[in-house]
Each structure stands twice: as C-alpha cells, then as structure tokens.
Amino acid sequence: MSRFVDWFFRDRATGAIVIGQWPNLPLWVFGLSAGLAWIVEASAVAVPAWAMPTLQIISAVGLAWWALDEVIRGVNPWRRCLGGGVVLLMLWQLIRRL
C-alpha cells in the first residue's frame, strides 16, 4: 500500500508528497467569480440581467481551465485524477442541462 501512496502522491519533479497546492490563476478566477456570483445572488442588490450569467460563465471557464490543466500538467497521478474528476463532473452537468 505504501508504494501505491508514494507513486500516487509524489511530485515527479521535486520528490515531495503533494496533495494540495496554492491556487493558480484559473482557480483564482473560478473562486472569485463564483464567490461574487454567490454574494450577488444572496443579496438584494439589483444587478443587470447579464451579470449573473456572465459570472457563471466566467466561473465555469475558470474551473474547466484549471481541471484540464491538472489533467495535462498535474504533478502526480492524484492531481491528474482530481482534474479528470472535475472535467467529468462538469461534462455530466452540461449533458443534464441539454
């Protein structure tokens, strides 16, 4: 079991065990736009009709960007699986809405 854990979580470049990392630009884009959408939706502030769909699109693009980047350039199999899981979840949600 320890060999699997070592293989699954070890960064191939540094040799460190990596489970989480400081957020990169796509994750910041997702977090800020999703957080702003949540705040706007929860408040009684009147916003233009285009504001919420725009924030939702920006957050979806940011999350998809992050997930695909993890699949392609993740530092270990854990990060690649995490990105792949998010891609699959986003595709499932998209298919459900069609």
The 8 nearest C-alpha neighbors of each residue, nearest first, counted from 0:
[[1, 3, 2, 4, 5, 6, 7, 8],
 [0, 2, 4, 3, 5, 6, 7, 8],
 [3, 1, 5, 0, 4, 6, 7, 8],
 [2, 4, 6, 0, 1, 5, 7, 8],
 [5, 3, 1, 7, 6, 2, 8, 0],
 [4, 6, 2, 3, 9, 7, 8, 1],
 [5, 7, 3, 4, 9, 8, 2, 76],
 [8, 6, 4, 76, 77, 5, 3, 9],
 [7, 9, 16, 17, 5, 77, 6, 75],
 [10, 8, 16, 5, 15, 6, 14, 17],
 [11, 9, 14, 74, 75, 15, 12, 13],
 [10, 12, 14, 13, 9, 74, 75, 15],
 [13, 11, 10, 14, 74, 15, 9, 75],
 [14, 12, 15, 10, 11, 9, 16, 74],
 [13, 15, 10, 11, 9, 12, 16, 17],
 [16, 14, 10, 13, 9, 17, 11, 8],
 [15, 17, 9, 8, 10, 18, 14, 5],
 [18, 16, 8, 19, 9, 10, 15, 20],
 [17, 19, 8, 16, 20, 77, 78, 9],
 [20, 18, 17, 21, 78, 22, 16, 77],
 [19, 21, 22, 18, 17, 23, 78, 74],
 [20, 22, 23, 19, 26, 27, 24, 18],
 [23, 21, 26, 20, 27, 24, 25, 19],
 [22, 24, 26, 25, 27, 21, 65, 20],
 [23, 25, 27, 26, 28, 22, 65, 61],
 [26, 24, 61, 28, 65, 27, 23, 64],
 [25, 27, 29, 28, 24, 23, 22, 65],
 [26, 28, 30, 24, 29, 25, 31, 23],
 [29, 27, 25, 26, 61, 31, 30, 32],
 [30, 28, 58, 61, 26, 27, 32, 62],
 [31, 29, 27, 33, 28, 32, 34, 26],
 [30, 32, 34, 28, 33, 29, 27, 35],
 [31, 33, 35, 58, 34, 29, 54, 30],
 [34, 32, 36, 30, 58, 35, 31, 29],
 [35, 33, 37, 31, 36, 32, 30, 38],
 [34, 36, 38, 32, 37, 33, 31, 39],
 [37, 35, 33, 39, 34, 38, 54, 40],
 [36, 38, 34, 40, 35, 39, 41, 33],
 [37, 39, 35, 41, 40, 36, 42, 34],
 [40, 38, 36, 42, 41, 37, 35, 44],
 [39, 41, 37, 38, 42, 36, 43, 51],
 [42, 40, 38, 39, 37, 43, 36, 44],
 [43, 41, 39, 44, 40, 38, 37, 45],
 [42, 44, 45, 41, 39, 40, 46, 38],
 [45, 43, 42, 46, 39, 40, 41, 38],
 [44, 46, 43, 47, 39, 42, 48, 40],
 [45, 47, 44, 50, 48, 39, 51, 49],
 [46, 48, 49, 50, 45, 51, 44, 52],
 [49, 47, 50, 46, 51, 52, 45, 53],
 [48, 50, 47, 52, 51, 53, 46, 54],
 [51, 49, 53, 47, 48, 52, 54, 46],
 [50, 52, 54, 53, 49, 55, 36, 48],
 [53, 51, 55, 54, 50, 49, 56, 48],
 [52, 54, 56, 50, 51, 55, 49, 57],
 [55, 53, 57, 51, 56, 52, 32, 36],
 [56, 54, 52, 58, 53, 57, 59, 51],
 [55, 57, 59, 53, 58, 54, 60, 52],
 [58, 56, 54, 60, 55, 59, 61, 53],
 [57, 59, 29, 61, 55, 32, 33, 56],
 [60, 58, 56, 62, 61, 57, 63, 55],
 [59, 61, 63, 57, 58, 62, 64, 56],
 [62, 60, 29, 25, 58, 64, 28, 59],
 [61, 63, 65, 59, 64, 29, 60, 66],
 [64, 62, 66, 60, 65, 61, 67, 59],
 [63, 65, 61, 67, 62, 66, 60, 25],
 [66, 64, 62, 25, 68, 63, 67, 26],
 [67, 65, 82, 63, 69, 68, 64, 86],
 [66, 68, 70, 69, 64, 65, 63, 71],
 [67, 69, 65, 71, 66, 70, 72, 64],
 [70, 68, 73, 82, 66, 72, 79, 67],
 [71, 69, 79, 67, 82, 68, 83, 73],
 [70, 72, 68, 69, 73, 67, 79, 66],
 [73, 71, 69, 68, 70, 74, 79, 67],
 [74, 72, 69, 79, 78, 75, 70, 71],
 [75, 73, 10, 11, 72, 78, 76, 12],
 [74, 76, 10, 77, 78, 73, 8, 9],
 [75, 77, 79, 7, 78, 80, 8, 73],
 [78, 76, 80, 79, 75, 7, 8, 81],
 [77, 79, 81, 73, 80, 76, 75, 69],
 [78, 80, 70, 76, 73, 82, 69, 81],
 [81, 79, 83, 77, 82, 78, 84, 76],
 [80, 82, 78, 84, 79, 83, 77, 85],
 [81, 83, 66, 69, 79, 70, 85, 80],
 [84, 82, 80, 86, 85, 81, 70, 79],
 [83, 85, 87, 81, 82, 86, 80, 88],
 [84, 86, 88, 82, 83, 87, 66, 89],
 [87, 85, 83, 89, 84, 88, 66, 90],
 [88, 86, 90, 84, 85, 89, 91, 83],
 [87, 89, 85, 91, 90, 86, 84, 92],
 [88, 90, 92, 86, 91, 87, 85, 93],
 [91, 89, 93, 87, 92, 88, 94, 86],
 [92, 90, 88, 94, 89, 93, 87, 95],
 [91, 93, 95, 89, 90, 94, 88, 96],
 [92, 94, 90, 96, 91, 95, 89, 97],
 [95, 93, 91, 97, 96, 92, 90, 89],
 [96, 94, 92, 93, 97, 91, 90, 89],
 [95, 97, 93, 94, 92, 91, 90, 89],
 [96, 94, 95, 93, 92, 91, 90, 89]]
